[in-house]
Amino acid sequence: MKITIIGGGNMGGAMAKGMAAGKIVPASDIYVTTQSEASAQKLHETTPQIHTGTDNRQAVKGADLIILAIKPWLLEGVIEEIKAELDYTHQAIASVVAGVDFEALQRMLDNGSGIRPTLFRIIPNTAISIGESVTFIAAEGADAAQIDLLKRIFDELGLTLVIPEAMMPAGTSLASCGIAFALRYMRDAMQGGVELGFTPQEARQIVMQTVRGALEMLVHNDTMPQTEIDKVTTPGGITLKGLSAMDEAGFTAAVKAGLFKSR
């Protein structure tokens, strides 16, 4: 299975490296294009098993799956560049471009043949660079085997969920934007730790281990957060007072506002 990733930036490069380290797709069957020879060479140096270059039209020839991992404003131009080389009878197209739906992709990819390509939309988050992404996949025109294969490929890079396209904005908010939201809590907690008297490095270590411990408790005990919260909130205790102060300051409302605003 040949996979071509057009766009070897942070997301495309991370996907290529993760796939190359996996067991499903041989690294030698992964092709990545970048905008410059320097970028291609840099990516090749970090992952020499994969093929890199700058010729998009050449790279898509013979590919079974073409992943578009480029900026939204470049998408239409890149599709126009490669469209004549595509064969929709056996090539599937996947887009990592947020906010561009299947209808828009079909319109851009229309080559006049009357054949509609098999399409996927893929939304990972930045933790894909370390194999810990939450990745959402939506499909149009794909059969069960194609969907299962793509899911298995991305399962090697974290947790993968296959969802309807209508849920992609919600997934983007909860996981792609959500990783920044989680880090924002950690940042503010670290700053608070410094104000409480710890050094910046100490506050960083404390918050990171506290968050790691909270996550591991949920995994180990197979519980929801409120169950673990209840274990440390005795009536009149300081934890309960702290949680109440957070609620009064709008913590829960702020979290939900961020999620709904970023859909």
C-alpha positions in Angstrom: 0.0 0.0 0.0 1.6 3.3 -1.1 0.6 6.3 0.9 1.4 9.8 -0.3 1.2 12.7 2.1 1.2 16.1 0.5 2.4 18.5 3.1 5.3 17.5 5.3 4.8 20.2 7.9 4.1 19.6 11.6 1.0 17.4 11.1 2.0 15.7 7.8 5.5 15.1 9.0 4.3 13.7 12.3 1.9 11.3 10.5 4.6 10.1 8.2 7.0 9.4 11.1 4.3 7.6 13.1 3.3 5.5 10.1 6.9 4.6 9.4 7.4 3.4 12.9 4.2 1.3 12.8 3.7 -2.2 11.5 0.9 -1.8 8.9 2.5 0.4 6.2 6.2 -0.3 5.2 8.2 2.9 5.6 9.5 2.5 2.1 5.9 2.8 0.8 5.4 6.3 2.3 5.9 9.4 0.2 5.9 12.9 1.5 6.1 16.1 -0.4 7.1 19.5 0.9 7.2 23.0 -0.5 11.0 23.2 -0.6 14.0 20.9 -1.1 15.4 22.0 2.2 12.2 20.9 4.1 12.2 17.6 2.2 15.8 16.9 3.1 15.2 17.8 6.7 12.3 15.3 6.9 14.4 12.7 5.1 17.2 13.1 7.6 14.9 12.5 10.6 13.1 9.5 8.9 15.4 8.2 6.1 13.2 5.2 5.3 10.5 7.3 3.8 10.6 9.0 0.4 10.5 12.8 0.3 10.4 15.4 -2.5 8.7 18.5 -3.8 6.9 17.1 -6.9 3.3 16.6 -6.0 2.2 15.3 -9.4 4.9 12.6 -9.4 4.2 11.6 -5.8 0.5 10.8 -6.3 1.1 8.5 -9.2 0.4 4.9 -8.1 -0.6 5.9 -4.6 -3.4 4.0 -3.0 -4.1 6.7 -0.5 -3.3 10.4 -0.9 -3.4 12.5 2.3 -3.8 16.2 1.9 -2.1 17.8 5.0 -1.8 21.4 3.9 -3.0 24.8 4.9 -6.7 25.6 3.9 -5.7 28.4 1.5 -3.4 26.0 -0.4 -5.9 23.2 -0.8 -7.7 24.2 -4.0 -4.4 25.1 -5.8 -2.8 21.8 -4.9 -5.8 19.8 -6.0 -5.8 21.6 -9.3 -2.1 20.7 -9.6 -2.6 16.9 -9.0 -6.1 16.3 -10.3 -5.0 15.2 -13.8 -2.8 12.5 -12.3 -5.5 11.0 -10.1 -7.4 7.8 -10.9 -10.5 7.6 -8.8 -11.2 4.0 -9.6 -8.5 2.9 -7.2 -7.1 5.9 -5.4 -8.7 7.2 -2.2 -8.3 10.9 -1.0 -8.0 11.9 2.6 -8.0 15.5 3.8 -6.6 16.7 7.1 -7.7 20.3 6.3 -10.1 21.4 9.0 -13.4 23.1 8.0 -13.5 21.7 4.4 -16.4 19.3 4.1 -17.0 16.4 1.7 -19.2 18.5 -0.6 -16.4 21.1 -1.1 -13.8 18.4 -1.6 -16.0 16.6 -4.2 -16.4 19.9 -6.0 -12.7 20.6 -6.1 -11.8 17.1 -7.1 -14.4 16.9 -10.0 -12.3 16.0 -13.0 -15.2 15.7 -15.4 -15.2 11.9 -15.5 -18.4 11.5 -13.5 -16.5 9.2 -11.1 -16.7 10.4 -7.5 -13.5 9.6 -5.4 -13.6 7.7 -2.2 -13.0 10.4 0.5 -11.9 10.6 4.1 -11.6 13.4 6.4 -9.0 13.0 9.2 -8.7 15.2 12.2 -5.8 14.3 14.6 -4.3 16.5 17.3 -0.7 17.5 17.8 0.0 14.6 20.1 0.2 12.5 17.0 3.9 13.5 17.0 4.4 11.1 19.9 1.8 8.5 19.0 -0.8 9.8 21.5 -3.3 11.5 19.2 -7.0 11.4 19.3 -7.9 11.1 15.6 -11.4 11.3 14.1 -12.2 9.8 10.7 -15.2 10.4 8.6 -15.7 8.6 5.3 -17.7 9.1 2.1 -17.9 6.4 -0.6 -15.6 4.0 1.4 -16.4 0.4 2.1 -16.0 -1.3 5.5 -12.6 -2.7 4.6 -11.1 0.6 3.6 -12.4 2.3 6.8 -11.1 -0.5 9.0 -7.6 -0.3 7.3 -7.4 3.5 7.8 -8.5 3.2 11.4 -5.9 0.5 12.1 -3.2 2.8 10.6 -4.1 5.7 12.8 -4.7 3.4 15.9 -0.9 3.0 15.8 -0.7 6.8 16.5 -3.1 6.9 19.4 -6.9 6.6 19.7 -9.0 6.6 16.6 -12.8 7.1 16.3 -14.8 6.7 13.1 -17.7 9.3 13.3 -20.2 10.9 10.9 -19.0 14.0 9.2 -21.5 16.1 11.1 -19.6 15.3 14.3 -16.2 16.5 13.0 -16.6 20.0 14.4 -17.4 18.6 17.8 -14.4 16.3 17.6 -12.2 19.1 16.6 -13.3 21.1 19.6 -13.0 18.3 22.1 -9.7 16.9 21.1 -7.8 19.0 18.5 -8.6 22.3 20.3 -9.0 20.4 23.5 -5.4 19.6 23.8 -4.7 23.4 24.0 -7.5 23.8 26.5 -5.9 21.1 28.8 -2.5 22.7 28.5 -4.0 26.1 29.3 -5.2 24.6 32.6 -1.8 23.2 33.3 -0.1 26.5 32.4 -2.4 28.5 34.7 -1.9 25.9 37.5 1.8 26.2 37.2 1.6 30.0 37.4 -0.5 29.6 40.4 2.0 27.3 41.9 4.7 29.9 41.5 2.5 32.5 43.3 2.1 29.9 46.1 5.8 29.8 46.6 7.2 27.1 44.4 9.9 27.7 41.8 8.8 27.5 38.1 10.5 24.2 37.7 9.0 22.7 40.8 5.5 24.0 39.9 5.9 22.4 36.4 6.9 19.0 37.9 4.1 19.1 40.5 1.3 20.0 38.0 2.5 17.5 35.4 2.6 14.6 37.9 -0.7 15.6 39.4 -2.4 15.6 35.9 -0.6 12.3 35.1 -1.8 10.8 38.3 -5.4 11.9 37.7 -5.4 10.4 34.3 -3.9 7.1 35.4 -6.5 6.8 38.2 -9.3 7.1 35.6 -7.6 4.4 33.5 -6.7 2.1 36.3 -10.1 2.3 38.1 -12.2 2.6 34.9 -14.1 5.5 36.5 -15.5 8.9 35.5 -13.8 12.0 36.9 -16.6 12.8 39.4 -16.1 9.4 41.1 -12.4 10.3 41.8 -13.4 13.9 42.8 -15.8 12.6 45.4 -13.0 10.6 47.0 -11.1 13.8 47.9 -14.0 16.2 48.7 -15.1 15.8 52.3 -17.7 18.2 53.6 -16.1 21.5 54.7 -12.7 20.3 53.4 -10.2 22.4 51.5 -10.6 20.6 48.2 -14.4 21.3 48.2 -13.7 24.9 49.1 -11.3 25.1 46.2 -13.7 23.5 43.7 -16.5 25.9 44.9 -14.2 28.9 44.3 -13.5 27.6 40.8 -17.2 27.3 40.1 -17.9 30.8 41.4 -15.1 32.1 39.2 -16.8 30.4 36.2 -14.5 27.5 35.6 -17.1 25.0 34.3 -18.8 27.7 32.2 -15.5 28.7 30.7 -14.6 25.2 29.7 -17.9 24.6 28.0 -17.8 28.1 26.4 -14.4 27.2 24.9 -15.7 23.9 23.5 -18.8 25.3 21.9 -17.1 28.4 20.6 -14.4 26.4 18.8 -16.9 24.0 17.0 
